[in-house]
Amino acid sequence: MRRVVIKLGSSVVADSEGAPRMDVLAGVCDQLATLHGEGAEVIVVTSGAIARGMRVMDLPQRPTTIGALQAASAVGQGKLYRIYDELLRERDVTSAQVLLTFFDMSARTHYLNARLTLSTLLEWRVLPVINENDTTATDEISFGDNDFLAAQVAVLIAADELILLTDIDGLFTADPRLHPEAHIVAEVSDFDALGDLEIGHTTSPLGSGGMRSKVVAAEMATAAGIPTVICNGTRPEALAAVLAGEREGTRFAAREARYSSFKLWLKYAKPSRGTLVIDAGAVRAVRDGSASLLPVGIVGVIGDFDAGDAVEITEQAEQDAQRGRTLAKGICSYSAEELRRVVGLKSDDIRQILPRASDEAVHRDYLVVD
């Protein structure tokens, strides 16, 4: 059975004044209902709660403080979902509102619960409408207009395809709003080649994403074997063409799955709070990917972070305890302060200083190699 995740950005959901694009949303829901009626399993990931709240509260521009963003989201979320619910109900499709954060994607119990809930809704032939729970999120609000969330949901439910709807026709060689000579990139099979393009962070006045976050989301999904398309959601015929398998927008070819969904989240979405510099022996262990990183192999700790934060792991440069090339990223079991007390020590010696400390600075299950 075909399983598709379709993500709508803020610029698709609302116009520049924050008013819902009812004609666009109706056209998208037409496509969703058709796909659903053909027996496919469809999940929508939507942005626009903050934009909807801004319109209701008559705010002149997108807030910049976390508190104001959360309040705008709280005002707008229910009203945004009601639009989807009514449009889909008119087309004989039952929907459900699901609010998630990246914590739900990373914490194992939350992850399994989210997957079970979504799987059950799909079994019931209910169309989930997912948004990030901005009302309680903190760092997550800045992760990019739900692009990462859409990729994580696609990985979570093992989607066959991820479609990212924005207000331009796809990925261009440069921002077409600034460079009229730019042309669209029809297909991407080599992410390394994207380094030659000007992929910026330009956003709409209502959104927080930009093309870069969509490309990273595509990289995340395709690394899990899920082909991804970026296309213009303000033209419902574009979505219809993608769903029909026609050439439209920018298609990112699926790659051989390399990482688990948790490690994809760790690699691409969770921000790093510090850096661990490791010696040559630890470099070999980390590159192999089968060993945890122990404090004995660490020669330098850079930054201020807590246990449970993500850290970059780099090789030692020519000068002692200076960072070199980045090798990996992981969840640290120690705070920076604790780790500085035990770097270079073996487990027995560490317990003399920190009796309850973990043997591993970064456990191999929470480490992803570049």
N, C-alpha and C positions, 0 to 999 in steps of 0.2 A: 504494500500500500504506500502510495506516495506521501511523503511527509515534508512539508514546506514551512519555513519560518520567514515571515515578511515583516520588515521593520520600517516604520514610518517616522521620518525625522520631523522636528518642530516646524520646519519650513514647508512641509507637505501638509501637516495638520492645520496650521494657522497661517494667515496672511501677515503682512508686515505690521499691521495694527493689532495683531493678536486675536482677530476674529476667526472662528473655525472656517476652514475651506469646505463648506458643506457639499458643494458640487464635486470636489475632488474626493472627499471621503465617501460620498455616495457611489462614485465610480469605482473606487477601490473595493468597497463592500460588495458591489456587483460582481467583481472578479472573485472575491473571497467566497461568495455564495455559490458561484458557478463551480469553482474548484471543490468546495465542500460537497456540492451536489453530485460531483463525479466520483465521490468516495475518498477523496484525499483527506489527509489529516493536516489541518492548517493551524498555525499559531501566529498571532500578531504580537509584535513588540512595538509599542508606541511611545513616542515622546509627546510633549505638548501640554503636560499638566501645569508647568510653570507659566507657559504662554497663556493658557486658559485662565489661570489665576490672575495674571497681570491684567488681562482684559476685563475681568469681573471687577477688580479693584481699581481699575483706571490708572495703573502705574505707567509712567511715561517711558520707562526703559527697564530692561532686565535687571533685577537686583544683583548686587555684588556680594552681600554678606550671606553667610550660611543661614542665619535666622530668617532673613527676609525671603531667601530662596525656598526654605522649607515651608514658610507660611504661605507663599504664593502657590506652592505645590498642593498644600492642604486645601486651599480654596478651590483649586482647579481640577484636582484628580477625579472626584466624583462626577463633576459636570462633564469632563472629558469622556469618561467611560460611558456615561448615559448616552452620548451621541453614538458611540459604537453599538451599544446594546439596542437602541431603537432602530438604527439603520439595519443591523443584522436581523433583528426580530421581524422587521418588515419583509425580509427576504427568507423567512422561515429557517433561520439559523439561530440556535441557542448559544449564547456566549457566557463567559465567566471572567470576572476581574481577578487578576493575580498580581500581587505586588511582591517584588523580590529585591534583594540587594546582593552585592558581590559577596558578602559574608555568607549568604545562602548558597552560593556557588562553591565556596572554599571549605566551609566547615562540613565534615563528612556527614554528620547526622542531618543537618539542614539540606545538604545536597541530595541525599537519598529521599528525604521527605518531599522536596520540590519535584524530583523526578517521578515519585509515586503519584503525587497529586496531578501533575500534568498528564501522566500516562492514563490515569483513571478518567480524567476529563475527555481525553481523546477517545478512549473506549466508549464513553457515553455519547460520542458524537457532539461534544460541546467544543466550541471554538474559544480557546483561552486568549484573552487580551491582556498582555503583560506590560507593566511599567515598573520602573525602578521606584522603590519606596523612598522618594526624596524627602519625605516628611521626617524620617528618622536617620537618613544617611548623612555622612559627613564628607569624607574624602570622595565617596562614590559619586557625588554630584558632579565633580569635575572630570569624570572618566570619559566623557565624550558623547553626549546626546544619545545615550543608550546603545551605541554601536557595539561596545564591548559586551554589554548585557545580551544583545541579540546573538552575538557569536557564541557566548557561553550557553544560551538556551539551545541553540542549534546543536552544540556539542552534547549538552545534557540529554536531549531527547533523540540523539542520533538522526538528525534531519538529513534528507536527501539533497536539500538545497537551501541556501540562505539568500534572500533578496533584500537589499538595502535601498529604500526609496528616499531620494533627496530631491532638490529643486533644480538640479542641472542634469545633463544627459548621461553623465558617467565620469570616469577619470580622464582628465585631459593632460596634455604634455605640460601645461601651465594653467593657472587660474584663468578661464576664458573671460571672466568679468574684468580682469586687469590686462589680459593679453589676447586681443582679438585674433591673432594669428595662431593661437593654440589649437591643436586638433585632438580629437578623442582617441583614447587607447582602447581598441576593440577587445583585446584579450591579453591577459597576463598569465604567463606560465613560469616566469622566472622573477622572483621578488627582488633578487639582487640587481636586476636591470632597472628597477624603479629609482635607484639612486641618481639617475640622470635626469629625472623629472622634478619639476618644482611642485611638490605636493605640500600645500600649505595648511594652516590652521584656520583659514578664513571661515567665519560662521555667519549665520543670519542674525539679525538683532534679537531674535527670540531663543535661539538655540545655543548649545555649548559645544557642538562637535566641530565639524569641518571635514574636508576630504581625507586628511591624514588619519583621523580616527577610524574612518571607514576602511581605508586600506589596511590598517593594522587589524581591524576586525576580520577582514577578508583573509589576511595572513593567518590569523588564529583559526578560523573555520576551515580553511583549506588544509592546514596542518593536521586537522582531524579527518581529512578525506571528504570534506563537504564543499562542493563547488559553490561559488558566490558570485552574485551579480549586483553591480551598482547601476541604478538607472533613475530616470526622472519620474517620480511619483505624482507630479502634478499633471501628467498626461496618462490617464488610465489605460490608453492603448499601448503604452510602453510596458506596463505590467502585464497586460494580456499577451503581448508578444513574447516576453520572457517566459511566461507560464506555458506558452505554446512551443517553446524551444527555439524560437526565432532569434536572429541576431539583434540585440538591442543593448544599449549601454556598454558597460565594461564587464566582461566575464573573467573570473579568476578560476583557473583550472584546479581541481582537487589534487592534493598531493598524498603520497603514501602516509598514513597516520603514524606519527612518531611519538606523541606525548599523550598522557591521560588528560582528561578535562581539567583536573586540578592543576596539573603542571602547565597546561596552556594558560590557565588563569594566572598562575604565579609568574610565568614568563612575560606575559603581555599586559596584564591589568593591574597587578598589585604594585604599588610604588615602593621603591627601595628607600630605606632610611639610613643606610650606612654601607660601609665596605669592609670586607675582611681580606687582608693580604696574606697569601699562603706560600709556604716554601716548596721546593722542587718535589719532595716526596708527596706532599699533599696534592700538588698539581697533577701528578700521575694518577693518584687515587680518584680525584674528582673527574679527570678526563675519561677514565675508565667507566665511571658512572655507577659502579657497583658498591662503592664504599661511602660511608658517611664521613663528614669532615670533623676531625677531632681538634680540640684546642691545641694539642701538641704540634700540629702542623701550621698553626697561625703565627705569623710574625708581626702583624700590625692590625690595629682596629681603628677605623676612621669613621667619625660621625657620632651622633648621640641617638641611640635607638633602644627600644625595650625588647624583652623576650617576646617572641611571636611576630616581630616585624620582619619584613623582607630585607635582605642585604645582598649587595653584589659581592662576588668572590673573584678576586684577581690574583694573577701570579705576581711574584716579587720582582720588582725592577732591579736595575743594577745597584741603586742605592738602597740600603737596608730599610725595610718596612715602608717603602714607597710603592704605590700601586702601579702595576703594569697592565697587561692585557686582561680584559674581563673574560673569565672562563665560564662562570655559572651564576645562578641566582638561587637563593634559598631562604627558608624561614629559620631564623636564628633561635636557638633554645636559651640563649643568655641575653641579658642586657649588655650594652656596650661597657658600662661600668664594671659589671661582673667579669666580662670576658677579658678586659685589660688586666685583671688581677691574676688570670690563670693561663694567659697565652704561653705556649711553649711547654706547658706542664702535662705530665701523664695523669691518667685518671686517678690513681691512688694519691698522688700529690694534690690533685684538685680537691678531693674529698676532705683533705685536712683544712682547706681554706673555705670551701663551700660544700658542707656535708650533703646537701640535697641536690647538688648540681647534676645535670644530665651528663652522661659520658660523651655525647655528641654535641658539638657546637651547632651543626646543621645535619639532621638525619637525612639519609639518602632518599627516604620517601618524600621529603620536602625540599628537594634539590633538583634543579633543572639545568642541564649543561647547554651552553650556547652551541 
